[in-house]
Amino acid sequence: MMIKRTQIQHKPFFTNQDDTFVLFHADSLDVLARLPQGSVNLIFADPPYFLSNGGMTCQSGKRANVDKGQWDRARSPEDIHEFNMEWLSLCQRALHPNGTMFVTGTRHVIFSVGFAMQQLGFKLLNDISWYKVTPPPNLSCRYFTHSTETIIWAARNQKSKHFFDYQSMKLDNAGKQMRSLWSIMPPRKAEKRFGKHPTQKPIALLDRIIRAASQPGDLILDPFNGSGTTGIAAALLDRRYIGSDLDPQYLRLTVKRFLDLEGEPDLEVLRERVQQREAKAKIAKARVVA
């Protein structure tokens, strides 16, 4: 199924020749509302964490203000939950009856997301802990170092018969069942060579998510596109993609990454991961034979 421009009454910010990679400079709520009902196979969402409220963080070993942009300005807990209910409801509408979605977040927002999913009737499948391996230090020395994010995986509703590539995930884990604790490094320098986003996710993370819960040709949606990592992984894995963002700067960054896919270091990352998976599979098979 092609992504026809008439289905969403916005002129795309960017689309490739066959309409399999489409970006919109628009409010995600507007784009979600205009998508055909039940048209999306998989959604990955990294919603605002609402941390840009005068707080401090660590950058390059130094104390720095948390200021990711106007989109991340703090709201009241009630406003945050109302926002989460709205965009999640629209995602549920857009999902295929057997579709699923992954939502990532820190403690600032993820509990609201999980509760909203329960209120809306999603079927919660897993809560995944992404261990970032090399987290920044906690400069205040008053808390445990923040080194994880929670990722909630949920199906559209209780009747959904979701897709899960069990064998692929088992292959990734040397022949053993994939656990819900994922040790994945932050984005590599090569992934940020055209620029970076303050909450950019590593392509290895999206590679795993997309392979686990979708099939080639499926339609992937990221309502908070950012630097476009979801789209890049989708394109490299032969999926179709729709992304939306309010900031044209990050949409231009996404376009640069997409147009540079030939010889792209992102592609080299995936090729390296394929080689690693094949090597692990050989080791696992050898153990079984022995």
C-alpha positions as CSV (number, residue, x, y, z in Angstrom):
1,M,0.0,0.0,0.0
2,M,1.4,3.3,-1.1
3,I,1.2,6.4,1.2
4,K,-1.0,8.7,-0.9
5,R,-0.7,12.4,-0.3
6,T,-4.5,12.8,-0.5
7,Q,-4.9,10.6,2.6
8,I,-3.3,13.3,4.8
9,Q,-4.3,16.9,3.8
10,H,-0.9,18.4,4.3
11,K,1.8,18.8,1.8
12,P,4.7,16.6,3.0
13,F,7.9,18.3,4.1
14,F,9.7,15.5,2.2
15,T,8.8,12.4,0.4
16,N,10.9,10.0,-1.7
17,Q,10.0,9.0,-5.2
18,D,7.8,6.0,-4.3
19,D,6.2,7.6,-1.2
20,T,7.7,5.0,1.2
21,F,9.5,7.6,3.3
22,V,7.3,10.6,4.2
23,L,7.9,13.5,6.6
24,F,5.4,16.1,7.7
25,H,6.2,19.5,9.3
26,A,3.1,19.5,11.5
27,D,1.7,18.9,14.9
28,S,1.7,15.1,15.5
29,L,-1.9,15.2,16.8
30,D,-3.0,16.7,13.5
31,V,-1.1,14.1,11.4
32,L,-2.4,11.2,13.6
33,A,-6.0,12.4,13.2
34,R,-5.7,12.5,9.4
35,L,-4.2,9.0,9.0
36,P,-6.6,6.3,7.8
37,Q,-7.9,4.3,10.7
38,G,-6.1,1.0,11.1
39,S,-3.4,1.8,8.6
40,V,-0.2,1.6,10.7
41,N,1.5,-1.6,11.6
42,L,4.0,-0.3,14.1
43,I,4.4,2.9,16.0
44,F,7.5,4.0,17.9
45,A,7.1,7.1,20.0
46,D,9.6,9.1,22.1
47,P,7.2,11.8,23.5
48,P,8.4,14.9,25.3
49,Y,9.7,14.3,28.8
50,F,8.9,17.9,29.9
51,L,12.2,18.4,31.6
52,S,13.2,21.8,30.3
53,N,12.1,23.6,33.5
54,G,15.3,25.1,34.8
55,G,16.8,21.7,35.9
56,M,20.4,20.7,35.5
57,T,22.1,17.9,33.6
58,C,25.6,16.7,32.7
59,Q,27.2,17.4,29.3
60,S,30.8,16.5,28.6
61,G,31.4,16.1,32.3
62,K,30.1,19.6,33.1
63,R,26.9,20.9,34.7
64,A,24.5,22.4,32.1
65,N,20.9,23.6,32.0
66,V,18.2,21.3,30.7
67,D,16.8,23.2,27.8
68,K,15.7,21.0,24.9
69,G,13.3,23.5,23.4
70,Q,9.8,24.9,23.8
71,W,8.3,21.5,23.1
72,D,9.8,20.2,26.3
73,R,8.7,22.9,28.7
74,A,7.2,21.6,31.9
75,R,3.5,21.3,32.5
76,S,1.4,20.2,35.4
77,P,1.0,16.5,36.0
78,E,-2.6,16.8,34.9
79,D,-1.7,18.6,31.7
80,I,0.9,16.0,30.9
81,H,-1.5,13.1,31.4
82,E,-4.2,14.8,29.3
83,F,-1.6,15.2,26.5
84,N,-0.6,11.6,26.8
85,M,-4.2,10.4,26.7
86,E,-4.8,12.5,23.5
87,W,-1.9,11.4,21.4
88,L,-2.1,7.8,22.5
89,S,-5.8,7.7,21.7
90,L,-5.0,8.9,18.2
91,C,-2.2,6.3,17.9
92,Q,-4.6,3.6,18.9
93,R,-7.0,4.7,16.2
94,A,-4.3,4.7,13.5
95,L,-3.0,1.2,14.5
96,H,-3.9,-1.9,12.5
97,P,-6.1,-4.2,14.6
98,N,-3.1,-6.4,15.1
99,G,-0.6,-3.5,15.3
100,T,1.6,-2.6,18.2
101,M,3.5,0.4,19.6
102,F,6.6,1.1,21.6
103,V,6.8,4.1,23.8
104,T,10.0,5.1,25.6
105,G,10.5,7.5,28.5
106,T,12.0,8.3,31.8
107,R,10.2,8.4,35.2
108,H,9.0,11.9,34.4
109,V,6.5,10.7,31.8
110,I,6.5,6.9,31.5
111,F,4.1,6.2,34.4
112,S,1.5,8.5,32.9
113,V,1.9,6.8,29.5
114,G,1.4,3.3,31.1
115,F,-1.7,4.4,33.0
116,A,-3.1,6.1,29.9
117,M,-2.6,2.9,27.9
118,Q,-4.5,1.0,30.6
119,Q,-7.3,3.5,30.5
120,L,-7.6,3.4,26.7
121,G,-7.7,-0.4,26.6
122,F,-4.3,-1.2,25.1
123,K,-2.9,-4.7,25.8
124,L,0.4,-4.2,27.6
125,L,2.9,-6.8,26.3
126,N,6.2,-5.9,27.9
127,D,8.0,-3.2,29.9
128,I,11.6,-3.2,28.6
129,S,14.5,-1.6,30.5
130,W,17.0,0.0,28.1
131,Y,20.4,0.0,29.9
132,K,22.4,2.8,28.3
133,V,25.8,1.2,29.3
134,T,27.7,4.5,29.4
135,P,25.3,7.0,31.2
136,P,26.5,10.5,32.2
137,P,27.5,10.8,35.8
138,N,25.2,12.3,38.4
139,L,26.9,15.5,39.4
140,S,24.8,16.2,42.5
141,C,25.9,12.9,44.1
142,R,22.4,12.8,45.7
143,Y,20.8,10.2,43.5
144,F,21.6,6.9,41.8
145,T,23.1,7.5,38.3
146,H,20.2,7.6,35.7
147,S,21.2,4.8,33.4
148,T,18.0,3.4,32.0
149,E,14.8,4.2,30.1
150,T,11.6,2.2,30.2
151,I,10.1,1.2,26.9
152,I,6.5,0.0,27.0
153,W,5.4,-2.4,24.2
154,A,1.6,-2.6,23.8
155,A,-0.9,-4.0,21.3
156,R,-3.9,-2.0,20.1
157,N,-6.4,-3.8,22.3
158,Q,-7.0,-7.1,24.1
159,K,-8.2,-8.8,20.9
160,S,-5.0,-8.0,18.9
161,K,-3.0,-10.9,17.6
162,H,0.4,-9.1,17.5
163,F,3.4,-10.1,15.4
164,F,6.6,-11.0,17.2
165,D,9.7,-12.3,15.4
166,Y,10.7,-14.7,18.2
167,Q,13.3,-16.5,16.2
168,S,15.1,-13.3,15.1
169,M,15.2,-12.1,18.7
170,K,16.5,-15.5,19.9
171,L,19.1,-15.4,17.3
172,D,20.3,-12.0,18.5
173,N,20.7,-13.5,22.0
174,A,23.0,-16.4,21.1
175,G,20.1,-18.9,20.8
176,K,18.5,-17.9,24.1
177,Q,15.2,-16.1,24.6
178,M,15.6,-12.4,24.4
179,R,15.0,-10.8,27.8
180,S,13.4,-7.4,28.6
181,L,16.7,-5.9,29.7
182,W,18.5,-4.4,26.7
183,S,22.1,-3.3,27.0
184,I,22.5,-0.9,24.0
185,M,25.1,1.9,23.7
186,P,24.0,5.5,23.0
187,P,24.1,6.8,19.4
188,R,27.6,6.5,17.8
189,K,29.4,9.6,16.5
190,A,28.7,8.5,12.9
191,E,25.0,8.7,13.6
192,K,25.3,12.4,14.6
193,R,27.6,13.6,11.8
194,F,24.9,15.7,10.2
195,G,23.8,17.1,13.6
196,K,22.1,15.7,16.7
197,H,18.9,15.8,18.6
198,P,18.9,16.2,22.5
199,T,17.0,12.9,22.9
200,Q,18.4,11.0,19.9
201,K,18.1,7.2,20.1
202,P,20.7,4.8,18.8
203,I,19.9,3.0,15.5
204,A,20.7,-0.3,17.2
205,L,17.7,0.2,19.4
206,L,15.3,0.9,16.6
207,D,16.7,-1.9,14.5
208,R,15.8,-4.3,17.3
209,I,12.3,-2.9,17.8
210,I,11.4,-2.8,14.1
211,R,12.7,-6.3,13.4
212,A,11.0,-7.7,16.5
213,A,7.5,-6.3,15.8
214,S,7.1,-5.7,12.1
215,Q,7.7,-7.3,8.7
216,P,9.2,-6.0,5.4
217,G,6.7,-3.7,3.7
218,D,4.9,-2.8,6.9
219,L,4.1,0.9,7.6
220,I,6.0,2.4,10.6
221,L,5.0,5.7,12.2
222,D,7.0,8.0,14.5
223,P,4.8,10.9,15.7
224,F,7.8,12.6,17.3
225,N,10.3,12.2,14.5
226,G,13.2,14.1,16.0
227,S,16.4,13.3,14.1
228,G,14.7,10.5,12.2
229,T,16.4,7.4,13.6
230,T,13.1,5.4,13.4
231,G,12.8,6.3,9.7
232,I,16.4,5.5,8.9
233,A,16.1,2.1,10.5
234,A,12.8,1.5,8.8
235,A,14.3,2.4,5.4
236,L,17.3,0.1,5.9
237,L,15.0,-2.7,6.9
238,D,12.7,-2.3,3.9
239,R,9.7,-0.9,5.8
240,R,7.6,2.2,4.9
241,Y,7.7,5.2,7.1
242,I,5.8,8.3,8.2
243,G,7.3,10.8,10.6
244,S,6.2,14.2,11.8
245,D,7.9,17.0,13.8
246,L,7.3,20.6,14.7
247,D,10.9,21.6,14.2
248,P,12.0,22.0,10.5
249,Q,15.7,21.9,11.7
250,Y,15.3,18.2,12.7
251,L,13.3,17.3,9.6
252,R,16.1,18.7,7.4
253,L,18.5,16.6,9.5
254,T,16.4,13.5,8.8
255,V,16.4,14.2,5.1
256,K,20.2,14.5,5.1
257,R,20.4,11.1,6.8
258,F,18.0,9.5,4.5
259,L,19.6,10.9,1.3
260,D,23.0,9.6,2.5
261,L,21.9,6.0,2.9
262,E,24.2,4.8,0.2
263,G,27.4,4.0,2.0
264,E,25.8,5.3,5.1
265,P,27.6,4.5,8.4
266,D,24.2,3.7,9.8
267,L,24.0,0.9,7.2
268,E,27.4,-0.3,8.3
269,V,26.2,-0.5,11.8
270,L,23.3,-2.8,10.7
271,R,25.6,-4.9,8.6
272,E,27.9,-5.3,11.5
273,R,25.0,-6.4,13.7
274,V,23.9,-8.9,11.1
275,Q,27.4,-10.4,11.1
276,Q,27.3,-10.5,14.9
277,R,23.9,-12.2,14.9
278,E,25.2,-14.8,12.4
279,A,28.3,-15.5,14.5
280,K,26.1,-15.9,17.6
281,A,23.8,-18.3,15.8
282,K,26.8,-20.5,14.7
283,I,28.0,-20.6,18.3
284,A,24.5,-21.5,19.6
285,K,24.1,-24.2,16.9
286,A,27.5,-25.7,17.8
287,R,26.4,-25.9,21.4
288,V,23.2,-27.8,20.5
289,V,25.2,-30.2,18.3
290,A,27.7,-30.8,21.0
